[in-house]
Amino acid sequence: MSNLKKHSKFKNTGILFELLVRQVTSDMMSNQDSKAVKIIKKHFTGSEILKEYNLYNAILKAPKLSEAKAESLLTAVLEESKKLDSELLSKEKYNLIKEIKKHYDVENFFKAKISNYKLSAAIYTLFETSRLKSLSDTTQLITSKLTLLEHITGELFDVKKVEKKAVEEFLNEDKDIRMLAYKLIVEKYNEEYRDLSAEQKDILKEYINNISDTKQLKTYLNGRIEEVKQQLTTLLPKVQDKVLIIKLKEVINLAKPLTERQAIKDEHLMSLMQYFELLKELKAEQ
């Protein structure tokens, strides 16, 4: 009988942390007191879960390495994983899930699409199978390891500059928790748009809540694109600056809805945010 470990996102520390961060961001955009903040601070501070989360990050955020160095990294991380108190870790995950269920609808909480789901799943199965005393089928172990080796030796992962320091601050300061959660979605333009308009907040909220529902999200974004395009067109005759008129016409021409086959990218969200920023500035001058 095979004793393979099936992946469980309910027990995947990397996925649990990312979903909690997303929940903090969603709560923040809804102006709600986020229970997820307290959950993170309680369960990811001085715990076995935190230790395992750091091991996930050691792989997920690894720089591009040669095959030999990637092998050494995985070996070292696996050895550290085996040193964790499995019984305590299991108990902590049980209590974490219990608290999430207490404050959030589990189905909605876990439906969000995770960008690095395949990698996180590979790390989970690698950790779990490596802890087994015997393994009758090594297929899963090998598949997971190859997935991670390909990640580490292939294209560079999108590593954020704040990495370890940001995570430590994330776990200790409420203000930093909110800022980091915010940056996960708007880091490309948060320096420029600190004072977000109601429309921009609504766009971010919709993006977070419907990131797993591509069809609904695309319908929403196209609606907002059409809306801002109409408003800019209405304001155009009132603009006196000839250079600005030319730029506005260019923006109106560029503001095109996403096609059915187009994949939604961060650039689309950023462009829409910039359109509304321009609209906000034009209205302020009227």
GINORKA-V908533 format. One record per residue. N is the residue number from 1. RES is the residue in three letters. SS is DSSP state (helix for helix, strand for strand, loop for the rest). PSI is psi in whole degrees, -180 to 180 (* if undefined). Layout:
# GINORKA-V908533
n,res,ss,psi
N,RES,SS,PSI
N,RES,SS,PSI
This chain:
# GINORKA-V908533
n,res,ss,psi
1,MET,loop,134
2,SER,loop,140
3,ASN,loop,35
4,LEU,loop,149
5,LYS,loop,119
6,LYS,loop,145
7,HIS,loop,140
8,SER,loop,114
9,LYS,loop,-18
10,PHE,loop,-20
11,LYS,loop,0
12,ASN,loop,109
13,THR,helix,-41
14,GLY,helix,-44
15,ILE,helix,-41
16,LEU,helix,-44
17,PHE,helix,-44
18,GLU,helix,-40
19,LEU,helix,-36
20,LEU,helix,-40
21,VAL,helix,-43
22,ARG,helix,-39
23,GLN,helix,-39
24,VAL,helix,-46
25,THR,helix,-45
26,SER,helix,-44
27,ASP,helix,-40
28,MET,helix,-44
29,MET,helix,-23
30,SER,loop,6
31,ASN,loop,38
32,GLN,loop,151
33,ASP,loop,112
34,SER,loop,115
35,LYS,helix,-25
36,ALA,helix,-31
37,VAL,helix,-49
38,LYS,helix,-36
39,ILE,helix,-44
40,ILE,helix,-49
41,LYS,helix,-35
42,LYS,helix,-44
43,HIS,helix,-18
44,PHE,loop,32
45,THR,loop,120
46,GLY,loop,35
47,SER,loop,170
48,GLU,helix,-32
49,ILE,helix,-43
50,LEU,helix,-42
51,LYS,helix,-43
52,GLU,helix,-37
53,TYR,helix,-41
54,ASN,helix,-33
55,LEU,helix,-38
56,TYR,helix,-46
57,ASN,helix,-31
58,ALA,helix,-31
59,ILE,helix,-49
60,LEU,helix,-37
61,LYS,loop,20
62,ALA,loop,143
63,PRO,loop,169
64,LYS,loop,126
65,LEU,loop,161
66,SER,loop,166
67,GLU,helix,-42
68,ALA,helix,-44
69,LYS,helix,-34
70,ALA,helix,-41
71,GLU,helix,-44
72,SER,helix,-40
73,LEU,helix,-49
74,LEU,helix,-40
75,THR,helix,-45
76,ALA,helix,-43
77,VAL,helix,-41
78,LEU,helix,-39
79,GLU,helix,-41
80,GLU,helix,-36
81,SER,helix,-39
82,LYS,helix,-22
83,LYS,loop,-14
84,LEU,loop,150
85,ASP,loop,98
86,SER,helix,-41
87,GLU,helix,-45
88,LEU,helix,-41
89,LEU,helix,-43
90,SER,helix,-41
91,LYS,helix,-42
92,GLU,helix,-39
93,LYS,helix,-39
94,TYR,helix,-46
95,ASN,helix,-34
96,LEU,helix,-49
97,ILE,helix,-39
98,LYS,helix,-42
99,GLU,helix,-36
100,ILE,helix,-44
101,LYS,helix,-31
102,LYS,helix,-34
103,HIS,helix,-17
104,TYR,loop,157
105,ASP,loop,115
106,VAL,helix,-41
107,GLU,helix,-46
108,ASN,helix,-37
109,PHE,helix,-41
110,PHE,helix,1
111,LYS,loop,-14
112,ALA,loop,142
113,LYS,loop,128
114,ILE,loop,123
115,SER,loop,-37
116,ASN,loop,35
117,TYR,helix,-47
118,LYS,helix,-42
119,LEU,helix,-44
120,SER,helix,-38
121,ALA,helix,-39
122,ALA,helix,-41
123,ILE,helix,-44
124,TYR,helix,-51
125,THR,helix,-35
126,LEU,helix,-45
127,PHE,helix,-48
128,GLU,helix,-45
129,THR,helix,-31
130,SER,helix,-20
131,ARG,loop,-12
132,LEU,loop,143
133,LYS,loop,-28
134,SER,loop,154
135,LEU,loop,111
136,SER,loop,-21
137,ASP,loop,115
138,THR,loop,2
139,THR,helix,-49
140,GLN,helix,-41
141,LEU,helix,-45
142,ILE,helix,-44
143,THR,helix,-44
144,SER,helix,-42
145,LYS,helix,-42
146,LEU,helix,-39
147,THR,helix,-43
148,LEU,helix,-37
149,LEU,helix,-39
150,GLU,helix,-40
151,HIS,helix,-46
152,ILE,helix,-36
153,THR,helix,-12
154,GLY,loop,-137
155,GLU,loop,149
156,LEU,loop,137
157,PHE,loop,149
158,ASP,loop,81
159,VAL,loop,128
160,LYS,loop,145
161,LYS,loop,-29
162,VAL,loop,-13
163,GLU,helix,-107
164,LYS,helix,-45
165,LYS,helix,-42
166,ALA,helix,-41
167,VAL,helix,-43
168,GLU,helix,-43
169,GLU,helix,-37
170,PHE,helix,-36
171,LEU,helix,-10
172,ASN,helix,-24
173,GLU,loop,127
174,ASP,helix,-43
175,LYS,helix,-43
176,ASP,helix,-32
177,ILE,helix,-46
178,ARG,helix,-40
179,MET,helix,-43
180,LEU,helix,-42
181,ALA,helix,-40
182,TYR,helix,-43
183,LYS,helix,-25
184,LEU,helix,-30
185,ILE,helix,-36
186,VAL,helix,21
187,GLU,loop,-24
188,LYS,loop,-19
189,TYR,loop,12
190,ASN,loop,-26
191,GLU,loop,-33
192,GLU,loop,-33
193,TYR,loop,65
194,ARG,loop,-34
195,ASP,loop,82
196,LEU,loop,142
197,SER,loop,170
198,ALA,helix,-39
199,GLU,helix,-42
200,GLN,helix,-39
201,LYS,helix,-40
202,ASP,helix,-38
203,ILE,helix,-46
204,LEU,helix,-43
205,LYS,helix,-44
206,GLU,helix,-39
207,TYR,helix,-44
208,ILE,helix,-48
209,ASN,helix,-25
210,ASN,loop,22
211,ILE,loop,-24
212,SER,loop,-11
213,ASP,loop,84
214,THR,helix,-42
215,LYS,helix,-49
216,GLN,helix,-41
217,LEU,helix,-42
218,LYS,helix,-39
219,THR,helix,-43
220,TYR,helix,-49
221,LEU,helix,-41
222,ASN,helix,-36
223,GLY,helix,-42
224,ARG,helix,-34
225,ILE,helix,-45
226,GLU,helix,-39
227,GLU,helix,-50
228,VAL,helix,-33
229,LYS,helix,-43
230,GLN,helix,-41
231,GLN,helix,-40
232,LEU,helix,-38
233,THR,helix,-38
234,THR,helix,-38
235,LEU,helix,-21
236,LEU,helix,-47
237,PRO,loop,-20
238,LYS,loop,-9
239,VAL,loop,132
240,GLN,loop,-32
241,ASP,loop,119
242,LYS,helix,-39
243,VAL,helix,-42
244,LEU,helix,-36
245,ILE,helix,-44
246,ILE,helix,-44
247,LYS,helix,-39
248,LEU,helix,-40
249,LYS,helix,-38
250,GLU,helix,-42
251,VAL,helix,-44
252,ILE,helix,-39
253,ASN,helix,-33
254,LEU,helix,-24
255,ALA,loop,80
256,LYS,loop,143
257,PRO,loop,155
258,LEU,loop,138
259,THR,loop,168
260,GLU,loop,-34
261,ARG,loop,-12
262,GLN,loop,134
263,ALA,loop,141
264,ILE,loop,125
265,LYS,loop,164
266,ASP,helix,-33
267,GLU,helix,-35
268,HIS,helix,-42
269,LEU,helix,-44
270,MET,helix,-41
271,SER,helix,-43
272,LEU,helix,-40
273,MET,helix,-40
274,GLN,helix,-36
275,TYR,helix,-44
276,PHE,helix,-28
277,GLU,helix,-42
278,LEU,helix,-43
279,LEU,helix,-41
280,LYS,helix,-43
281,GLU,helix,-40
282,LEU,helix,-42
283,LYS,helix,-35
284,ALA,helix,-27
285,GLU,helix,-14
286,GLN,loop,*
